[in-house]
Amino acid sequence: MDSGNMIQISKKDATVSSFKRTHVGSNSEYDEKWLQEKIYEHIELLTVTDPVYDHIKIVPLCREFSLHDGIRTVFLDILAISETGKLILVECKLWKNPQARREVLSQIIEYASLLQSLSYADFSARLKKYIPSGDEDPLSYRFKELGIEFEESVLIDRVSNSLKLAKFQLIIAGDGIRTDIINLINSPSISGVMSDICLLELGLFKNSLGDICLLPSIPTKTETVQKTVLVSTEGIPITIEEDFEESELAVRTPNNNSAQKEINSEFYSKLTQSVKFDHPDQEPLKKGGNNWARSPLPPPFKWITAYRAQRPTRIGVFVACESHKREKLYEFLLSNLDRFKLEISEDVGIELAKGWSGRTKMDGEISFYLKTETFNWLESGTKAFIKHLKISKYQFKIYYKYKDIKNYPIVFLLGYTKIIKSDLLINNKINLTVHESNLPENRGFSPIQYQILNKKNIITTCLIKLRKEVDSGEIYEKSKIKFHGGELYDEIRIRQSKNTFNLISNFLKKYPKNRKMVQKKGKSNFLKKRKPKDSELNIYKSIKDNFNILRISNNESWPAFFHYKSKKYIIKIFKG
């Protein structure tokens, strides 16, 4: 049975317009190419779910993405990516030809296999043919172009991991889904070929005026399996073992660099050794991803997960339970929060997450966490600054997400590395931040680090107004940070923190009669965000020549390192 017609009823005069079902066909104006164009132009027709996010944005990358198997070139209909870094492969097909229904499965699996063979560098280079990003990474360029907040290093790491493990979202889109294709998708021979594969039916409806309506629906759901079997371009099976679904983890996964993996490994080792359950039937913690471990719980709970997250930096546990029990559990924990703070730390917090769709729609989540070093160099100083600031007319509150800040006369954004959309800036009267350079020089990321690398020990800092363009706002206050050239990372951050609060104090003493200065017109360079790989030492240079790299390296998050005889060696520096 085919679907019925769609009826549009006007709210104004109750007039009825009938949209009759029509079909995409090669002999009509609505063919495969037309369907491909419409999906790409209206990418919101697709949806990807993830428990970490309420609504996931999908970013279209290109159409007809070329892939090579060594002999011939094939073209993927649509390549997209979620804001969480999951690559999405879409293949559009008409369903009139029975052979085509079977071939499209082989095609999209082949495309996924070919995509998996690419390194991130290869993938990025190929993507530049479709996204003219110049010297900039094409994915980062497209995210900035669409105003999507992201951490470049995290995004690249996730896509690299996605390519390595072939963790893609595969979508077969058509104007009608037949029973045989559903059975084929769910058959033992296909199920588990990829981490996630689904069918998308796009119903095409048209009224007498020529208006059209595209109605997306998912006729079947395929489960993500723990063992994934891929087929290489040579037809050789490739097996990947996974302990748990990464998508179940409700915290941001840290960067997968070697130093971070070592820290995570130490965390997991200590966790499993120290955590003991009282109930004899309780299963022990089992390792999930590289930064979390989980154990199932009896009803009304689902599981308990211990994690270590990098952004925001925290350790903690969260429990998933049936949603009708979640509120009571949250109230119980909240009523005992003071006792937890006394027994554990003042930094303990409890969060009640918004509902999300995990394995069941009834699952809910409560997170019990301890912040460990969220902007550690600023956070402790901020609390002390607020406590001792003797300006009685001001009341201060600390936030960790800009979108939560509304209707304030003054907002100071400290250590905030994301680009804020202009429509959010209007939520508050004035938004200020500190930038450590003599603007307009050295706009962008890590200005202190770059200037130290350039052997500069007197660094100008500016308190500026936030504008749409990065670091382009009017200057309210200036000062200087003086280094003698021997300070290490922690000492640099302390100097930076003290300078920040001096700038804020000076501003508040003058407010609201502050004078502002428009930045001078002239050449302005933009500093790229430093990555863990930038901490690599040159083994052919002396310690003296490498010293500034050692100075700005964080021993915990991005320590200095070098390669020798195909081995990586990590160096942590301390004062004697």
C-alpha positions as CSV (number, residue, x, y, z in Angstrom):
1,M,0.0,0.0,0.0
2,D,1.3,3.5,-0.9
3,S,0.9,6.5,1.4
4,G,-2.2,8.6,1.1
5,N,-2.4,12.3,0.1
6,M,-1.3,15.2,2.3
7,I,-3.9,17.7,3.2
8,Q,-3.1,21.3,4.1
9,I,-5.7,23.2,6.0
10,S,-5.5,27.0,6.2
11,K,-5.7,28.4,9.7
12,K,-7.1,31.7,8.3
13,D,-10.1,30.5,6.3
14,A,-10.1,26.7,6.6
15,T,-9.4,26.2,2.9
16,V,-8.1,22.8,2.0
17,S,-5.2,22.1,-0.4
18,S,-4.5,18.6,-1.4
19,F,-0.9,17.4,-2.0
20,K,-1.0,14.2,-4.1
21,R,1.8,11.6,-3.8
22,T,4.0,11.5,-6.9
23,H,7.2,9.7,-7.5
24,V,10.8,10.5,-8.5
25,G,11.5,9.0,-11.9
26,S,14.1,9.3,-14.6
27,N,11.5,10.4,-17.1
28,S,10.2,13.3,-15.1
29,E,11.6,16.6,-13.8
30,Y,12.1,14.9,-10.5
31,D,14.9,12.5,-11.1
32,E,17.8,11.2,-9.0
33,K,19.9,14.3,-9.6
34,W,17.0,16.5,-8.5
35,L,16.6,14.5,-5.3
36,Q,20.4,14.7,-4.6
37,E,20.3,18.5,-5.1
38,K,17.3,19.0,-2.8
39,I,18.9,16.9,0.0
40,Y,22.1,18.9,-0.2
41,E,20.3,22.2,-0.4
42,H,18.1,21.3,2.5
43,I,20.4,19.2,4.7
44,E,17.9,19.4,7.5
45,L,16.0,16.6,5.8
46,L,18.7,14.4,7.4
47,T,19.0,13.9,11.1
48,V,21.7,12.3,13.4
49,T,21.1,11.5,17.0
50,D,23.7,11.7,19.8
51,P,23.0,11.7,23.6
52,V,25.5,14.4,24.2
53,Y,23.5,17.0,22.2
54,D,19.9,17.9,22.1
55,H,19.9,19.0,18.5
56,I,22.8,18.1,16.2
57,K,23.6,20.4,13.3
58,I,24.5,18.8,10.0
59,V,27.0,20.5,7.8
60,P,26.9,19.8,4.0
61,L,30.4,19.4,2.6
62,C,30.0,18.6,-1.1
63,R,28.2,16.6,-3.8
64,E,29.8,14.0,-6.1
65,F,32.8,13.5,-3.8
66,S,35.4,11.5,-5.8
67,L,37.0,8.3,-4.5
68,H,39.5,6.1,-6.3
69,D,39.9,2.3,-6.0
70,G,43.2,2.3,-7.9
71,I,41.5,1.5,-11.2
72,R,38.5,3.7,-11.5
73,T,36.9,6.8,-10.0
74,V,33.5,6.6,-8.2
75,F,31.4,9.5,-6.9
76,L,29.6,9.6,-3.6
77,D,26.3,11.5,-4.0
78,I,26.5,13.6,-0.8
79,L,29.2,14.0,1.9
80,A,28.3,15.8,5.1
81,I,29.4,15.9,8.7
82,S,27.7,16.4,12.0
83,E,28.9,19.1,14.4
84,T,30.1,16.2,16.6
85,G,32.6,15.2,13.9
86,K,30.7,12.2,12.5
87,L,31.0,11.8,8.7
88,I,27.8,11.2,6.9
89,L,27.6,9.4,3.5
90,V,24.4,9.7,1.5
91,E,23.6,7.8,-1.7
92,C,20.4,8.6,-3.6
93,K,18.5,5.9,-5.6
94,L,15.3,5.3,-7.4
95,W,13.6,2.0,-6.4
96,K,12.0,1.1,-9.7
97,N,14.9,-1.1,-10.7
98,P,15.2,-4.2,-8.4
99,Q,18.8,-4.6,-9.3
100,A,19.5,-1.0,-8.2
101,R,18.1,-1.7,-4.8
102,R,20.7,-4.3,-4.2
103,E,23.5,-2.5,-5.9
104,V,23.2,0.7,-3.8
105,L,24.1,-1.3,-0.7
106,S,27.3,-2.5,-2.3
107,Q,28.0,1.0,-3.5
108,I,27.7,2.8,-0.2
109,I,29.7,0.0,1.6
110,E,32.4,0.4,-1.1
111,Y,32.4,4.2,-0.7
112,A,32.8,3.8,3.0
113,S,35.7,1.4,2.6
114,L,37.5,3.7,0.2
115,L,36.9,6.7,2.5
116,Q,38.4,4.6,5.4
117,S,41.6,4.2,3.4
118,L,42.3,7.9,3.5
119,S,44.3,9.6,6.2
120,Y,43.0,12.9,7.5
121,A,45.6,14.8,5.4
122,D,44.5,12.9,2.2
123,F,40.9,13.6,3.1
124,S,41.5,17.3,3.8
125,A,43.4,17.7,0.5
126,R,40.7,16.1,-1.5
127,L,38.0,18.1,0.2
128,K,39.7,21.3,-0.7
129,K,38.7,20.7,-4.3
130,Y,35.1,21.3,-3.2
131,I,35.7,23.8,-0.4
132,P,38.1,26.6,-1.5
133,S,39.5,27.3,2.0
134,G,43.0,28.5,1.0
135,D,45.6,27.6,3.6
136,E,42.9,26.9,6.2
137,D,41.6,23.4,7.0
138,P,38.5,22.9,4.9
139,L,36.4,21.5,7.7
140,S,37.3,24.3,10.1
141,Y,36.6,26.8,7.2
142,R,33.1,25.4,6.6
143,F,32.3,25.4,10.4
144,K,33.4,29.0,10.7
145,E,31.5,29.9,7.6
146,L,28.3,28.6,9.1
147,G,28.9,30.1,12.5
148,I,29.1,26.7,14.3
149,E,31.1,26.7,17.6
150,F,33.8,24.1,17.7
151,E,37.3,23.2,18.9
152,E,39.5,22.6,15.9
153,S,41.8,20.1,17.5
154,V,38.8,18.1,18.8
155,L,37.1,18.2,15.5
156,I,40.1,17.0,13.6
157,D,40.8,14.2,16.1
158,R,37.3,13.0,15.9
159,V,37.2,12.9,12.1
160,S,40.6,11.2,12.0
161,N,39.3,8.6,14.4
162,S,36.2,8.3,12.3
163,L,38.3,7.6,9.2
164,K,40.5,5.1,10.9
165,L,37.6,3.1,12.4
166,A,35.1,3.7,9.6
167,K,32.6,5.1,12.1
168,F,30.4,6.7,9.6
169,Q,26.7,7.4,9.3
170,L,25.5,5.7,6.0
171,I,22.2,6.9,4.6
172,I,20.5,5.4,1.6
173,A,17.9,7.9,0.4
174,G,15.0,7.1,-2.0
175,D,11.5,8.0,-2.9
176,G,10.1,4.7,-1.7
177,I,11.4,1.8,0.4
178,R,10.5,-1.7,-0.6
179,T,10.3,-4.7,1.7
180,D,13.2,-6.5,0.1
181,I,15.6,-3.6,0.8
182,I,14.5,-3.5,4.5
183,N,15.2,-7.3,4.7
184,L,18.5,-6.9,3.0
185,I,19.6,-4.2,5.4
186,N,18.8,-6.2,8.4
187,S,20.1,-9.5,7.1
188,P,23.1,-11.2,8.9
189,S,25.2,-10.6,5.8
190,I,24.8,-6.9,6.0
191,S,24.0,-6.0,9.6
192,G,27.1,-4.8,11.2
193,V,28.9,-3.9,8.0
194,M,29.1,-0.4,9.3
195,S,28.7,1.3,12.7
196,D,25.4,2.9,11.6
197,I,23.5,2.4,8.4
198,C,19.9,3.5,7.7
199,L,17.3,4.0,5.1
200,L,15.7,7.4,4.4
201,E,12.4,7.5,2.5
202,L,11.6,10.9,1.0
203,G,7.9,11.1,0.1
204,L,7.2,13.5,-2.8
205,F,3.9,15.3,-2.8
206,K,2.6,18.0,-5.2
207,N,-0.6,20.2,-5.3
208,S,-2.5,21.7,-8.2
209,L,-0.5,24.9,-8.0
210,G,2.8,23.1,-8.5
211,D,4.0,23.4,-4.9
212,I,5.9,20.4,-3.7
213,C,6.5,18.9,-0.3
214,L,9.3,16.5,0.7
215,L,8.4,14.3,3.7
216,P,11.4,12.4,5.2
217,S,10.8,9.2,7.2
218,I,12.8,6.3,8.4
219,P,11.0,3.0,7.7
220,T,13.4,0.8,9.6
221,K,16.1,1.1,12.3
222,T,19.3,-0.9,12.3
223,E,21.1,-1.5,15.5
224,T,24.7,-0.6,16.0
225,V,26.6,-3.8,16.8
226,Q,29.6,-4.3,18.9
227,K,31.6,-6.2,16.3
228,T,32.0,-4.3,13.0
229,V,33.1,-6.1,9.9
230,L,34.3,-4.0,6.9
231,V,35.4,-5.2,3.5
232,S,38.5,-3.6,2.1
233,T,38.8,-2.7,-1.6
234,E,40.6,-6.0,-2.1
235,G,37.7,-7.9,-0.6
236,I,39.5,-8.7,2.6
237,P,37.4,-8.6,5.8
238,I,38.7,-6.2,8.4
239,T,37.5,-6.7,12.0
240,I,37.2,-4.0,14.6
241,E,36.4,-4.9,18.2
242,E,34.5,-2.4,20.4
243,D,33.6,-2.7,24.0
244,F,30.8,-0.2,24.1
245,E,29.1,2.3,21.9
246,E,31.0,5.5,22.1
247,S,27.8,7.4,21.5
248,E,26.5,6.3,24.9
249,L,29.1,8.4,26.6
250,A,27.6,11.7,27.8
251,V,30.9,13.6,28.0
252,R,33.2,15.1,25.4
253,T,36.0,12.7,24.5
254,P,39.4,14.1,25.0
255,N,42.0,14.5,22.3
256,N,43.5,11.3,21.3
257,N,47.1,12.3,21.5
258,S,49.7,10.1,23.1
259,A,50.1,12.1,26.3
260,Q,46.4,12.2,26.8
261,K,46.1,8.5,26.3
262,E,48.7,7.9,29.0
263,I,46.8,10.1,31.4
264,N,43.6,8.2,30.6
265,S,45.3,4.9,31.0
266,E,46.5,5.8,34.4
267,F,43.0,7.1,35.3
268,Y,41.4,3.8,34.3
269,S,44.0,1.7,36.1
270,K,43.5,3.6,39.4
271,L,39.8,3.6,38.9
272,T,39.4,-0.2,38.5
273,Q,41.8,-0.9,41.4
274,S,40.1,1.5,43.9
275,V,36.4,1.1,43.0
276,K,34.8,-1.9,44.8
277,F,31.1,-2.6,44.9
278,D,29.4,-3.8,48.1
279,H,26.8,-6.0,46.5
280,P,28.2,-9.4,45.5
281,D,26.1,-9.6,42.3
282,Q,27.2,-6.2,41.0
283,E,29.3,-6.4,37.9
284,P,32.7,-4.7,38.0
285,L,33.6,-1.7,36.0
286,K,34.5,-2.4,32.4
287,K,36.6,-0.2,30.2
288,G,34.6,1.6,27.5
289,G,36.4,4.4,25.6
290,N,39.8,5.7,26.4
291,N,38.4,8.0,29.1
292,W,35.5,6.1,30.7
293,A,34.4,2.8,32.3
294,R,30.9,1.5,32.9
295,S,28.9,-1.0,34.9
296,P,25.2,-2.1,34.4
297,L,22.8,-1.5,37.2
298,P,19.5,-3.2,38.0
299,P,16.1,-1.5,37.3
300,P,15.0,1.3,37.6
301,F,18.7,2.2,36.7
302,K,20.4,1.4,33.5
303,W,24.1,1.8,34.2
304,I,26.7,3.9,36.1
305,T,29.7,5.4,34.2
306,A,32.9,6.9,35.6
307,Y,34.7,9.3,33.3
308,R,37.5,11.8,32.9
309,A,36.7,14.6,30.5
310,Q,39.0,17.2,29.1
311,R,36.5,19.8,27.8
312,P,35.3,20.9,30.3
313,T,38.0,19.3,32.4
314,R,36.4,17.2,35.1
315,I,36.1,13.8,36.6
316,G,32.9,12.3,37.8
317,V,30.1,9.7,37.4
318,F,26.8,9.7,35.8
319,V,23.9,7.3,36.2
320,A,21.3,6.5,33.6
321,C,17.8,5.6,34.8
322,E,14.2,5.5,33.8
323,S,13.0,9.1,33.4
324,H,10.2,8.8,35.9
325,K,12.7,8.0,38.7
326,R,15.3,10.6,37.7
327,E,13.7,13.6,39.4
328,K,13.5,11.9,42.8
329,L,17.1,10.7,42.5
330,Y,18.3,14.1,41.6
331,E,16.4,15.7,44.6
332,F,18.0,13.2,46.9
333,L,21.6,13.9,45.7
334,L,21.0,17.6,45.7
335,S,19.8,17.5,49.3
336,N,23.1,15.9,50.2
337,L,25.3,18.1,48.1
338,D,26.7,20.0,51.1
339,R,27.8,16.7,52.7
340,F,29.4,15.6,49.4
341,K,31.3,19.0,49.3
342,L,32.5,18.4,52.8
343,E,33.7,14.9,52.2
344,I,35.1,15.2,48.7
345,S,35.7,18.8,47.5
346,E,34.1,22.2,47.2
347,D,34.2,21.7,43.4
348,V,31.7,18.9,43.5
349,G,28.6,19.5,41.4
350,I,25.4,17.7,40.3
351,E,23.7,18.1,36.9
352,L,20.3,17.0,35.7
353,A,20.7,16.4,32.0
354,K,17.9,17.0,29.5
355,G,16.3,14.0,28.2
356,W,18.0,12.2,25.4
357,S,17.4,9.2,23.1
358,G,19.8,6.4,23.9
359,R,19.0,2.7,23.6
360,T,15.6,3.4,25.0
361,K,13.4,6.5,25.1
362,M,13.0,6.2,28.9
363,D,16.6,6.7,29.7
364,G,17.6,9.7,31.7
365,E,20.9,11.0,33.1
366,I,22.2,12.6,36.2
367,S,25.9,13.6,36.3
368,F,27.8,13.9,39.6
369,Y,31.1,15.6,38.8
370,L,34.3,17.2,40.2
371,K,35.9,20.0,38.2
372,T,39.7,19.3,38.1
373,E,41.3,22.1,36.1
374,T,38.7,24.0,34.0
375,F,40.8,27.0,33.1
376,N,42.6,26.2,36.3
377,W,44.9,29.1,36.0
378,L,42.0,31.5,35.8
379,E,39.3,29.8,37.8
380,S,41.0,29.9,41.2
381,G,42.1,33.5,40.6
382,T,38.6,34.5,39.5
383,K,37.0,33.2,42.7
384,A,39.6,35.0,44.9
385,F,39.2,38.2,42.9
386,I,35.4,38.2,43.3
387,K,35.7,37.4,47.0
388,H,38.2,40.3,47.8
389,L,37.0,42.9,45.3
390,K,35.9,45.8,47.4
391,I,33.5,47.5,45.1
392,S,30.2,46.9,46.8
393,K,27.9,48.1,44.0
394,Y,28.9,45.1,41.8
395,Q,27.6,41.5,42.2
396,F,29.5,38.8,40.4
397,K,28.5,35.3,39.1
398,I,30.6,32.8,37.3
399,Y,29.3,31.0,34.2
400,Y,30.9,28.3,32.1
401,K,28.6,28.6,29.0
402,Y,28.1,32.0,27.3
403,K,24.6,31.1,26.1
404,D,23.5,31.0,29.8
405,I,24.4,34.6,30.4
406,K,21.6,37.1,29.8
407,N,20.6,40.7,30.8
408,Y,23.9,41.7,32.5
409,P,25.4,45.2,32.2
410,I,29.0,43.9,32.0
411,V,30.3,40.4,31.0
412,F,33.9,39.5,31.2
413,L,34.8,36.4,29.1
414,L,38.0,34.9,30.4
415,G,39.8,32.1,28.8
416,Y,36.9,31.6,26.4
417,T,38.2,30.2,23.1
418,K,35.0,29.9,21.1
419,I,33.7,32.4,18.6
420,I,30.5,33.8,19.9
421,K,27.7,34.5,17.5
422,S,26.7,38.1,17.1
423,D,23.0,37.4,18.0
424,L,24.2,36.2,21.4
425,L,26.3,39.3,22.1
426,I,23.2,41.5,22.2
427,N,21.9,39.5,25.2
428,N,24.2,41.7,27.5
429,K,25.1,45.4,27.5
430,I,28.8,45.1,27.1
431,N,31.0,42.1,26.6
432,L,34.7,42.3,27.4
433,T,37.7,40.0,27.0
434,V,41.5,40.2,27.5
435,H,43.9,39.7,24.7
436,E,47.6,39.5,25.3
437,S,49.1,41.4,22.4
438,N,49.5,44.9,21.2
439,L,46.4,44.9,18.9
440,P,45.9,44.9,16.0
441,E,49.0,42.7,16.0
442,N,48.7,39.0,16.8
443,R,45.0,38.5,16.8
444,G,43.8,35.0,17.3
445,F,44.9,32.2,19.6
446,S,47.7,31.7,22.1
447,P,49.3,35.2,21.7
448,I,51.6,34.9,24.8
449,Q,52.9,31.5,23.7
450,Y,53.7,32.7,20.2
451,Q,55.4,35.9,21.5
452,I,57.5,33.9,23.9
453,L,58.6,31.6,21.1
454,N,59.7,34.8,19.3
455,K,61.8,35.6,22.3
456,K,59.6,38.5,23.5
457,N,59.5,39.0,27.2
458,I,57.5,42.3,27.5
459,I,54.0,41.6,26.3
460,T,51.3,44.2,25.9
461,T,47.8,43.2,27.0
462,C,44.4,44.8,26.1
463,L,41.0,44.7,27.6
464,I,38.7,44.9,24.6
465,K,35.1,44.9,23.6
466,L,33.9,41.8,21.8
467,R,32.9,42.2,18.2
468,K,31.8,39.9,15.5
469,E,35.3,40.0,14.0
470,V,37.8,38.2,16.3
471,D,39.9,40.6,18.5
472,S,38.8,43.7,16.6
473,G,36.8,45.5,19.3
474,E,37.6,48.9,21.0
475,I,40.4,48.9,23.6
476,Y,39.4,50.1,27.1
477,E,42.6,49.3,29.1
478,K,46.2,48.4,28.4
479,S,49.0,47.0,30.5
480,K,52.2,45.0,30.2
481,I,53.4,41.6,31.4
482,K,57.1,41.4,32.0
483,F,59.0,38.1,32.0
484,H,62.6,37.6,32.7
485,G,62.8,34.6,30.3
486,G,62.9,31.7,32.8
487,E,59.3,31.3,33.7
488,L,57.7,27.9,33.1
489,Y,54.0,27.3,32.1
490,D,52.4,27.6,35.5
491,E,54.4,30.8,36.3
492,I,53.4,32.3,32.9
493,R,49.7,31.5,33.7
494,I,49.9,33.1,37.2
495,R,51.4,36.3,35.7
496,Q,48.7,36.3,33.0
497,S,45.9,35.8,35.6
498,K,47.1,38.7,37.8
499,N,47.4,41.0,34.8
500,T,43.8,40.0,33.8
501,F,42.3,41.0,37.1
502,N,44.3,44.2,37.2
503,L,42.8,45.2,33.9
504,I,39.3,44.4,35.1
505,S,39.8,46.3,38.4
506,N,40.9,49.4,36.4
507,F,37.9,49.2,34.2
508,L,35.4,48.9,37.1
509,K,37.0,51.8,38.9
510,K,36.2,54.0,35.9
511,Y,32.9,52.6,34.9
512,P,30.7,54.0,33.4
513,K,33.0,56.9,32.4
514,N,35.5,54.6,30.6
515,R,37.2,55.9,27.5
516,K,37.7,53.5,24.6
517,M,40.1,53.6,21.8
518,V,39.5,52.2,18.3
519,Q,42.2,49.9,17.2
520,K,44.8,51.4,14.8
521,K,44.4,50.6,11.1
522,G,47.2,48.6,9.8
523,K,48.5,45.1,9.2
524,S,47.0,42.5,11.5
525,N,48.2,38.9,11.5
526,F,46.0,36.0,12.8
527,L,47.6,33.3,15.1
528,K,46.4,29.8,14.6
529,K,45.4,27.7,17.6
530,R,48.4,25.7,18.9
531,K,48.1,22.0,18.9
532,P,49.8,19.2,20.9
533,K,52.0,18.5,17.9
534,D,53.4,22.0,18.2
535,S,55.2,20.9,21.4
536,E,57.7,18.8,19.4
537,L,61.4,19.5,20.1
538,N,64.1,19.6,17.5
539,I,66.6,17.0,18.6
540,Y,69.3,18.6,16.4
541,K,69.1,21.8,18.4
542,S,70.5,22.5,21.9
543,I,68.3,22.6,25.1
544,K,68.9,26.4,25.0
545,D,67.4,26.6,21.5
546,N,64.4,24.4,22.6
547,F,63.9,26.1,25.9
548,N,61.0,28.4,24.9
549,I,59.1,25.4,23.6
550,L,59.7,23.7,27.0
551,R,58.6,26.9,28.8
552,I,55.2,27.1,27.2
553,S,54.4,23.3,27.3
554,N,51.9,22.1,29.7
555,N,53.3,19.0,31.5
556,E,49.9,17.4,31.8
557,S,47.9,18.3,28.7
558,W,50.5,18.9,26.0
559,P,54.0,18.1,27.2
560,A,57.1,18.6,25.1
561,F,58.2,15.6,23.2
562,F,60.6,14.4,20.5
563,H,60.9,11.4,18.1
564,Y,64.1,9.2,18.0
565,K,64.5,5.9,16.2
566,S,60.7,5.7,15.5
567,K,59.9,6.2,19.1
568,K,58.2,9.1,20.8
569,Y,59.7,10.5,24.0
570,I,57.9,12.9,26.3
571,I,59.7,15.5,28.4
572,K,58.2,17.2,31.4
573,I,60.1,20.2,32.8
574,F,60.2,21.4,36.5
575,K,62.3,23.9,38.4
576,G,64.9,22.4,40.8
